Amino acid sequence: MLIVEVCVGSSCHLKGSADIVELLQQYVEEYHLEDDVTLVGSFCIGKCNRVGVTLQVNDEIHTGITKENFKEFFNEHILAAVR
């Protein structure tokens, strides 16, 4: 089981965390990963960045996730991990 934690704290919220959560839900459903991926929210992961949202995939923290680079992030760090 892959745990994907999305920062929804004030900084990431302003940088689009709601959009990233929506994309995650969409992609998990599209790829039928409901049994493989658990999505959770966090009020702060502690790695605020100037651009984008911070996500934690299991124990690995990723910063700067935006709608523009989301697909690449998903393929590399979520899809590849469960396949």
C-alpha positions in Angstrom: 0.0 0.0 0.0 1.4 3.4 -1.0 0.5 6.3 1.2 0.4 9.7 -0.5 0.2 12.6 1.9 -0.7 16.0 0.5 0.1 19.2 2.3 -3.0 21.3 2.7 -1.4 23.9 5.0 -1.8 27.6 4.3 1.3 27.9 2.1 0.5 24.8 -0.1 -3.2 25.7 -0.1 -2.3 29.0 -1.7 -0.1 27.2 -4.3 -2.9 24.8 -5.4 -3.1 21.8 -3.1 -6.8 21.5 -3.8 -6.0 21.1 -7.5 -3.3 18.5 -6.7 -5.7 16.5 -4.5 -8.3 16.6 -7.3 -5.7 15.4 -9.9 -4.6 12.6 -7.5 -8.1 11.4 -7.0 -8.7 11.5 -10.8 -5.6 9.6 -11.6 -6.0 7.0 -8.9 -9.5 6.3 -10.2 -8.4 6.3 -13.9 -5.6 3.8 -13.2 -7.8 1.7 -10.9 -5.4 2.1 -8.0 -8.0 2.5 -5.2 -6.7 -0.7 -3.5 -3.0 0.3 -3.9 -2.9 4.0 -3.0 -4.2 5.8 0.1 -4.6 9.6 -0.1 -4.3 11.6 3.1 -3.9 15.3 3.9 -1.5 17.0 6.2 -1.5 20.5 7.6 2.3 20.9 7.1 5.0 18.6 6.0 7.6 21.2 6.8 9.2 21.6 3.4 7.5 24.7 2.1 8.8 25.7 -1.3 8.4 28.9 -3.4 6.6 27.0 -6.1 4.1 24.2 -5.9 2.8 21.8 -3.4 4.6 19.4 -1.1 3.7 15.7 -1.1 5.0 12.8 0.8 4.9 9.3 -0.8 5.5 6.8 2.0 8.7 8.3 3.5 9.9 10.3 0.5 9.1 14.1 0.4 8.6 15.8 -2.9 8.4 19.6 -3.3 7.2 21.8 -6.1 4.4 19.7 -7.5 2.2 21.8 -9.8 -0.6 21.0 -12.3 1.9 21.3 -15.0 4.4 18.7 -13.7 1.8 16.5 -12.0 1.6 13.8 -14.7 5.4 13.3 -14.7 5.4 13.2 -10.9 2.5 10.7 -10.8 4.1 8.4 -13.4 7.6 8.4 -11.7 6.6 8.3 -8.0 3.2 6.7 -7.7 2.4 4.6 -10.8 5.9 3.2 -11.0 5.8 2.3 -7.3 2.6 0.2 -7.5 3.2 -1.5 -10.8 
